[in-house]
Amino acid sequence: MNKNKHQFDPIWKSLIEDLFPDFLRFFFRDADMLFDMRRFEFLDKELEKLYPDKETDRNVRFVDKLVKVQWKSGGEQWILVHIEVQGYADKQFAHRMFQYFYRILDRYRRPVTAIVIFTGVQGFPPERYEIELLGTRLEYQYNTYRVIDQEDETLKSINNPFALVMLAAKTALLSGKATDEELMNRHEWIFRALAGKKLSQRKIIAIYAFLQNCIRFADSETYATFEKKIGQITDKRKIMGVKEYLIQQGREKGVEEGKELFVKNLLSNTDFTIAKIASLANVTQAFVKKVRTSLQKKK
């Protein structure tokens, strides 16, 4: 996932937005007693202003979000939730987490809690930032969650759709370590679990789009077999529009960029032919080849 982290960014970001109450419940056991789940606001643009040099930083994390959340006690009491999805080990990570913390605290003067989801296989982001000199000491600790370390049965037992997301993310990390049959069985279980949940169509589409991006098989023929299985499991009426949903991620910068994002996802995460990708994305084969060339140049 590290290799193509930027192509996966919009899916993670949209997923967190569409499932944010479930996200809070997943990480905070008493979330429903603590927070007003109807009142939250995403401050991503404000976060960008707090870290303006991140676009030129090659080691920057690939998903970061800032959310204003109201306490359930009422009134205008609120806190900030800083979320990072980190896909690779980085020596400067803890320092940047602290930078975000003090910039957010200085800007809003409100309590901040931070959550780091580590989606890499090797290494682990440090859980705290520490600095000490001549009797002066500072320690900043934040919540960390390493996907690969989570127990399958524990995730399966949690009655929260975000647990399926984490199980899918873990399955993606097992590509190359597990056989295609083992991976297919894991994916199939997740899709069946999703089909059995009573969720809004928006949530189903968001999760389904995420699941599609987690699918990794060594043999290209396995994809066709798996597609048939998924077609039997899922209610196609509920997942209609997934392609449009993926394309939507780039609409703020234009429809063409959205199509390019979708093509990049397919090129990076599947073994589909140029013709099939062009058909799925509703673009020409020349367009797909052009995107493929741009990806190869970045490697």
C-alpha positions in Angstrom: 0.0 0.0 0.0 2.9 2.3 0.5 3.9 2.2 -3.1 0.6 3.6 -4.3 -0.4 5.6 -1.2 -1.4 8.7 -3.1 -3.8 6.9 -5.4 -5.5 5.5 -2.3 -5.8 8.8 -0.5 -9.3 9.9 -1.6 -10.8 6.5 -0.8 -9.5 6.7 2.8 -10.5 10.3 3.2 -14.0 9.8 1.9 -14.5 6.6 3.9 -13.6 8.4 7.2 -16.0 11.2 6.3 -18.9 8.9 5.4 -18.4 6.6 8.4 -17.2 9.2 10.9 -19.6 8.4 13.8 -18.7 4.7 13.3 -15.0 5.8 13.3 -15.4 7.5 16.7 -17.3 4.4 18.1 -14.5 2.1 16.9 -11.7 4.0 18.6 -13.6 5.4 21.7 -15.8 2.8 23.5 -17.9 5.6 25.2 -18.3 7.7 22.0 -22.1 7.8 22.1 -22.0 9.1 25.7 -19.2 11.6 25.0 -20.0 13.1 21.6 -23.0 14.6 19.8 -22.8 12.3 16.7 -25.0 14.8 14.7 -22.6 17.7 15.1 -19.2 17.5 13.6 -17.3 19.5 11.0 -14.3 18.6 8.8 -11.6 21.2 8.9 -9.2 19.7 6.3 -8.6 23.1 4.5 -7.7 24.6 7.8 -5.3 21.8 8.5 -3.6 22.4 5.2 -3.0 26.1 6.2 -1.4 24.9 9.5 1.1 22.7 7.6 1.5 24.6 4.2 4.9 23.0 3.4 3.6 19.5 3.4 3.1 19.4 -0.4 6.8 19.7 -0.8 7.6 17.2 1.9 8.4 13.9 0.3 7.9 12.1 3.6 4.5 13.5 4.4 1.8 11.1 5.6 -0.7 10.2 3.0 -4.0 11.0 4.8 -4.6 13.6 7.4 -7.8 15.0 8.7 -9.0 17.4 11.4 -12.5 17.2 12.7 -14.4 19.5 15.1 -16.6 17.4 17.4 -19.2 18.6 19.9 -19.4 17.2 23.4 -22.8 15.6 24.1 -23.1 17.8 27.2 -24.4 20.5 24.9 -23.6 24.2 24.5 -20.6 25.2 22.4 -18.2 22.9 24.1 -16.1 21.1 21.5 -12.8 19.3 20.8 -10.7 18.5 17.8 -9.9 15.1 16.5 -6.7 14.9 14.4 -6.5 11.7 12.2 -3.4 10.3 10.4 -3.3 7.3 8.2 0.4 6.4 7.8 1.6 3.7 5.5 5.4 3.6 6.1 8.0 4.0 8.8 9.3 7.5 9.1 11.8 8.8 11.6 10.3 12.3 11.5 6.8 11.2 12.0 6.6 11.8 15.8 8.0 15.3 15.3 5.5 16.2 12.7 2.7 14.9 14.9 3.9 17.2 17.6 4.1 20.1 15.0 0.5 19.5 14.1 -0.5 19.3 17.8 1.0 22.6 18.8 -0.2 24.4 15.6 -3.8 23.1 16.1 -3.7 24.0 19.8 -2.3 27.5 19.1 -4.9 28.1 16.3 -8.0 26.9 18.0 -7.2 26.9 21.8 -9.3 23.8 22.2 -8.5 20.2 23.5 -7.0 17.9 20.8 -6.9 14.1 20.5 -4.9 12.4 17.8 -5.3 9.0 16.2 -2.7 7.3 14.0 -3.7 4.3 11.8 -0.6 2.6 10.6 -1.3 0.6 7.4 2.3 -0.5 6.7 3.8 -4.0 7.2 7.3 -3.1 8.5 8.0 -0.8 11.3 5.7 1.1 13.6 5.3 4.9 14.0 6.5 6.0 17.4 3.7 6.5 20.0 5.1 9.7 21.4 7.4 12.6 20.8 9.9 13.4 23.5 12.5 16.1 24.0 14.6 16.9 27.0 17.4 19.3 27.8 18.9 20.4 31.2 15.9 19.7 33.3 13.3 20.7 30.7 11.3 17.9 29.3 8.4 17.5 26.9 6.4 14.4 26.0 3.5 14.3 23.5 1.7 10.9 23.3 -1.1 10.0 20.9 -3.3 7.1 20.0 -1.8 4.5 17.6 -3.4 1.6 15.8 -1.3 -0.9 13.8 -3.6 -2.7 11.3 -1.4 -5.7 10.7 -1.3 -6.6 14.4 -5.1 -6.8 14.9 -6.7 -10.2 15.5 -9.1 -11.3 12.8 -11.6 -12.8 15.3 -11.6 -9.6 17.3 -12.4 -7.5 14.3 -15.1 -9.9 13.2 -16.8 -9.8 16.6 -17.1 -6.0 16.6 -20.6 -4.8 15.5 -19.3 -1.7 13.7 -18.8 -1.4 9.9 -15.4 0.3 10.5 -14.2 -3.0 11.8 -14.8 -4.5 8.3 -12.7 -1.6 6.9 -9.8 -2.6 9.2 -10.2 -6.3 8.3 -10.1 -5.4 4.6 -7.0 -3.2 5.1 -5.3 -6.0 7.0 -6.2 -8.4 4.2 -4.6 -6.1 1.6 -1.3 -6.2 3.6 -1.3 -10.0 3.4 -1.0 -10.0 -0.4 2.1 -11.9 -1.3 2.2 -13.7 2.0 -1.1 -15.6 1.6 -2.3 -17.6 -1.3 -5.0 -16.2 -3.7 -7.4 -18.8 -2.3 -6.8 -17.6 1.3 -7.1 -14.0 0.3 -10.3 -14.7 -1.7 -11.9 -16.4 1.3 -11.0 -13.5 3.5 -12.4 -11.0 1.1 -15.5 -13.1 0.6 -16.2 -13.1 4.3 -15.9 -9.4 4.5 -18.3 -8.9 1.5 -20.8 -11.3 3.1 -20.6 -9.4 6.4 -21.2 -6.1 4.7 -24.2 -7.5 2.8 -25.7 -8.6 6.1 -25.6 -5.2 7.6 -28.4 -2.6 7.5 -26.5 0.4 6.3 -27.4 3.5 4.3 -26.6 3.3 0.6 -23.9 6.0 1.1 -22.1 3.9 3.6 -22.4 0.8 1.6 -20.9 2.5 -1.5 -18.1 4.0 0.5 -17.2 0.7 2.1 -17.6 -1.2 -1.1 -15.3 1.2 -2.9 -12.7 0.8 -0.2 -13.0 -3.0 -0.3 -12.4 -2.9 -4.1 -9.2 -1.1 -3.6 -8.0 -3.6 -1.0 -8.3 -6.6 -3.4 -4.8 -8.0 -4.4 -4.4 -11.3 -6.2 -1.2 -12.7 -7.7 -3.1 -14.5 -10.6 -5.1 -12.2 -12.8 -7.6 -15.1 -13.4 -8.6 -15.0 -9.7 -10.2 -11.6 -10.2 -12.8 -13.0 -12.6 -13.6 -15.8 -10.2 -13.9 -13.5 -7.3 -16.1 -11.0 -9.3 -18.6 -13.8 -9.9 -18.7 -14.7 -6.3 -19.2 -11.1 -5.2 -22.0 -10.7 -7.8 -23.8 -13.6 -6.0 -23.2 -12.1 -2.6 -24.0 -8.5 -3.0 -27.2 -6.7 -3.9 -26.2 -4.9 -7.1 -28.9 -2.3 -6.5 -27.3 -1.3 -3.3 -23.8 -0.9 -4.8 -24.8 0.7 -8.1 -22.8 3.9 -8.6 -19.5 2.6 -7.1 -17.7 3.6 -10.2 -19.3 7.0 -10.2 -18.4 7.2 -6.5 -14.7 6.6 -7.2 -14.7 9.1 -10.0 -16.4 11.6 -7.7 -13.3 11.8 -5.5 -11.6 14.0 -8.1 -14.5 16.2 -9.1 -13.2 19.2 -7.0 -10.4 19.4 -9.6 -12.5 18.3 -12.6 -14.1 15.3 -13.9 -11.0 14.3 -16.0 -8.9 14.2 -12.9 -11.5 12.0 -11.3 -11.4 9.6 -14.2 -7.6 9.6 -14.1 -7.7 8.7 -10.4 -10.0 5.8 -11.0 -7.8 4.5 -13.8 -4.7 4.8 -11.6 -6.5 2.8 -8.9 -7.2 0.0 -11.4 -3.7 0.1 -12.9 -2.1 0.0 -9.5 -4.3 -2.5 -7.7 -5.5 -5.0 -10.4 -4.2 -6.9 -13.4 -7.0 -5.8 -15.7 -6.3 -5.4 -19.3 -6.1 -1.9 -20.9 -9.4 -2.6 -22.7 -11.2 -3.6 -19.5 -10.0 -0.6 -17.6 -11.0 1.7 -20.4 -14.5 0.1 -20.4 -14.9 0.4 -16.6 -13.7 4.0 -16.5 -15.6 5.0 -19.6 -12.4 6.4 -21.2 -10.4 5.5 -24.3 -7.6 3.0 -24.3 -5.3 5.8 -25.3 -6.2 7.6 -22.1 -5.4 4.5 -20.0 -2.1 4.1 -21.7 -1.2 7.7 -21.0 -2.0 7.3 -17.3 0.0 4.1 -17.2 3.0 5.9 -18.7 2.8 8.7 -16.1 2.7 6.1 -13.3 5.8 4.3 -14.7 7.7 7.6 -14.8 7.1 8.2 -11.1 8.5 4.8 -10.1 
